[in-house]
Amino acid sequence: MITGCETHFQYTFYIINRLLSCYTILIEKQNSHGRADIIIESDNDVYIFEFKIDKPVDEALAQIEEKGYATHYVGGSKIVHKIGVSISSSTRTVA
């Protein structure tokens, strides 16, 4: 479940990227195992972002693997980048 702080950060990140680029940006892209927070697709790359509140980045990266968020892109021509982001609930910034 997404907490208010994570949702706030997720949508702020989405809006900034949407305004600055013409890439495909997907929020809460669902697969059969869960939902990736944000996926940005360019012509050559795919960036998969998972946000965590007050948890280590390793946990975010592990979720990308465990839930298979990158599976759709395996074997394709694009380079897949998996990015975990830890957000501090006390400062509401990237920790």
C-alpha positions in Angstrom: 0.0 0.0 0.0 1.2 3.5 -0.8 1.4 6.0 2.0 0.6 9.6 1.5 4.3 10.6 1.6 5.2 8.1 -1.1 2.3 9.1 -3.3 3.2 12.8 -2.9 6.8 12.1 -4.0 5.8 9.7 -6.8 3.4 12.2 -8.4 5.8 15.1 -8.0 8.5 13.1 -9.7 6.0 12.2 -12.4 5.0 15.8 -13.1 8.6 17.1 -13.2 9.6 14.3 -15.7 6.4 14.7 -17.7 7.0 18.5 -18.1 10.7 18.0 -19.0 10.5 15.2 -21.5 8.5 13.6 -24.3 9.3 10.1 -23.0 6.6 7.6 -22.1 6.0 7.8 -18.4 3.9 5.2 -16.6 2.7 5.4 -13.0 1.7 2.3 -11.1 2.2 0.0 -14.2 0.7 -3.3 -13.2 1.8 -6.8 -13.9 0.6 -10.1 -12.5 2.7 -9.7 -9.3 2.3 -6.0 -8.4 2.8 -2.4 -9.6 5.9 -0.5 -10.5 5.8 3.0 -9.0 7.1 4.7 -12.2 8.5 3.5 -15.5 10.1 5.9 -18.0 10.6 4.6 -21.5 12.9 6.3 -24.0 13.9 5.2 -27.4 16.9 3.3 -26.1 16.3 2.9 -22.3 13.8 1.9 -19.7 14.0 3.3 -16.2 12.1 1.4 -13.5 11.7 3.4 -10.2 10.5 1.9 -6.9 10.1 4.3 -4.0 10.3 3.3 -0.3 9.5 5.3 2.8 12.2 5.0 5.6 13.4 1.8 4.2 16.7 0.9 2.5 17.3 1.2 -1.2 18.1 -2.5 -1.3 14.5 -3.2 -0.4 13.2 -1.2 -3.3 15.6 -2.9 -5.7 14.7 -6.3 -4.3 11.0 -5.5 -5.0 11.7 -4.7 -8.6 13.3 -8.1 -8.9 10.8 -10.1 -6.9 7.8 -8.6 -8.6 9.3 -8.9 -12.1 8.8 -5.3 -13.1 11.5 -5.6 -15.7 10.2 -8.9 -17.2 8.2 -7.1 -20.0 11.5 -5.6 -21.3 13.7 -8.7 -21.1 15.0 -9.6 -24.5 14.1 -6.3 -26.0 16.4 -3.8 -27.6 16.2 -1.3 -24.7 18.7 -1.1 -21.8 16.8 -1.6 -18.4 17.8 0.6 -15.5 16.4 -0.4 -12.0 16.4 2.5 -9.6 15.5 2.3 -5.9 14.7 5.5 -4.0 14.5 5.9 -0.2 12.4 8.7 1.1 12.7 10.1 4.6 9.3 10.6 6.2 10.8 13.1 8.7 12.3 15.4 6.1 10.2 14.4 3.1 13.3 14.2 0.9 15.4 11.5 -0.7 17.4 10.0 2.0 
